[in-house]
Amino acid sequence: MERKVDVLEEKIEASLSSSSTAAIDSISLGLARKVHEAGMEWSYRDKLIMAPMVRISSLPMRMLAYSYGADICYSEEMIDRKIIKTIRKIDPITGRIEYHLPAGGITFATYPNEPVVMQLGTADAVLALKAAQTVCNDVRAIDINMGCPKHFSLQGGMGAALLSKPELVHDILSTLTRNLTIPVTCKIRLLEKHDDTMRLVKAAESAGIAAIAIHARHIADRPRNPARISDVPAVISQLTVPSIYNGDVFYYDDIARVKKQTGCSSVMIARGAQWNPSVFRSAGMLPVYDVCNDYIAMSTRVGNVYANSKYAILEMLKGHVGPVPQYQSCTGARDFGQLRAAVKGVADVAAVLTRGYVAPLAASLIAEMERKRLRTSSSGDRSSITSDSNDMNGASGTATTSSIVTSTRGEKRKRRRQKKKDKRTQRTHTKFLRIESKTETKSASNTADKRSPASPTVNGVDTLSSSSSASAMTTAATTTATPATTLPTTLLASIDS
Ligand SMILES: Cc1cc2nc3c(=O)[nH]c(=O)nc-3n(C[C@H](O)[C@H](O)[C@H](O)COP(=O)(O)O)c2cc1C
């Protein structure tokens, strides 16, 4: 392992001498350090993790996240059937490992020893294993998505559909842990009843997983609903595997607080990283404008597909400046050069991008969530809340941006559309649960037969037996939680100071 790491570092050092900007140099050095550390040991304790995010967690974003301080990054969710069909190639010049789709296009790319976890979307143990075996020599761990509430996932029995099927969860995970030599994890959402959540996590734990990520929301919760952080300690305190807390972590300072509040072993960040991946920087977040430039530099360096990079940049800007006219020139940019110039155009009118990190849209969103939470919750802690503010860091620049963030008709239309979409998802989920419960009632009587000793084997793989050879990989969690009742104080303070 050490030799592999040395070779990679030599490669990176060699490419450094030919790189043009200081930003890229520091990015590469950051990656080299992370790769080196990851090569020495792999654990889920005290780690800063970038969450799986569709269209966001591609190679340049992951590289940037490592350079800023992330220890582990998840890939976006990859559907098992899609991964199985891919063809692995290595770029002879860069050493990049690429998984090509038969119809063209790269679905996943990585560098040797990148501390990346491949997240799979699956509803079937055999397909999950085949997909995992396709990539297992190029990723450090496999994660199973059990939280996606989207129509596509639920319809296919994947994502959040797995939350109500602890037996299937156990089968998928134990099939993976028995047949793979790399760690296996899963990412869940909380269920409405604590007992149901416990049934699920215990089924996962007994399958020999190395860690469990908990997104502290219910299936029906939308991202704008506050994470249910106070429900997490009761789950984590009963786990024996390391836990990864996920939900509403937007600032570096909140990481320690969330850990203390929940007793989790590691922390996973999604939207905070999507809006500004330098959230992982212990020295403080960088201005979004600098991060955009770093991201564009990284994208060109790793040869990322332009459309994907543009999407990530637009998401970063959207999270901060609102509908300024200059934003439109970013959407029209046709190449990295035009995109860089367009981002500068936005930064010229939205000083918030260059002045130090402030996230006005994110802040007002969180403030609104918190107000709603207090309105509906009689047990909310109001003591620290006095008035509203958009200034997340107590930094200057809010006045400039609040004038930019206006409630336009376009925004109202968008909100209406989002509401409709939420209702649709909710309907799909309710329908899904209804069908599920009917099916479960029907099949309850013969469940025992299905799991008879004559477990089916496919391609020599035992898909139902419960013993786990990978349990050795599972380390006992030592952290226990003091039950938490409020949101992180810094978050509250920054929302309503
Ligand atoms: C753009 C985007 C894409 C996402 N894609 C995935 C995904 O592929 N797999 C997954 O398990 N969760 C996905 N999520 C959910 C996040 O991983 C995370 O659980 C959720 O956003 C809560 O974390 P946060 O409060 O830090 O944003 C996605 C979230 C966002 C914002």
The ligand as a Gaussian input file, in Angstrom:
#p B3LYP/6-31G(d) Opt

LIG

0 1
 C      -28.008000      17.886000      -5.164000
 C      -28.209000      16.737000      -4.209000
 C      -28.085000      15.442000      -4.670000
 C      -28.225000      14.352000      -3.788000
 N      -27.994000      13.085000      -4.222000
 C      -27.983000      12.049000      -3.333000
 C      -27.560000      10.744000      -3.711000
 O      -27.165000      10.485000      -4.852000
 N      -27.593000       9.759000      -2.770000
 C      -27.991000       9.991000      -1.470000
 O      -27.992000       9.077000      -0.647000
 N      -28.378000      11.230000      -1.089000
 C      -28.361000      12.259000      -1.979000
 N      -28.694000      13.519000      -1.560000
 C      -29.044000      13.736000      -0.139000
 C      -27.790000      14.145000       0.636000
 O      -26.772000      13.188000       0.550000
 C      -28.112000      14.432000       2.114000
 O      -28.557000      13.252000       2.715000
 C      -29.173000      15.509000       2.321000
 O      -28.993000      16.589000       1.439000
 C      -29.124000      16.033000       3.761000
 O      -27.871000      16.588000       4.060000
 P      -27.670000      18.199000       4.180000
 O      -28.686000      18.683000       5.163000
 O      -26.248000      18.363000       4.618000
 O      -27.933000      18.762000       2.824000
 C      -28.569000      14.602000      -2.423000
 C      -28.711000      15.920000      -1.985000
 C      -28.538000      16.983000      -2.845000
 C      -28.673000      18.392000      -2.327000

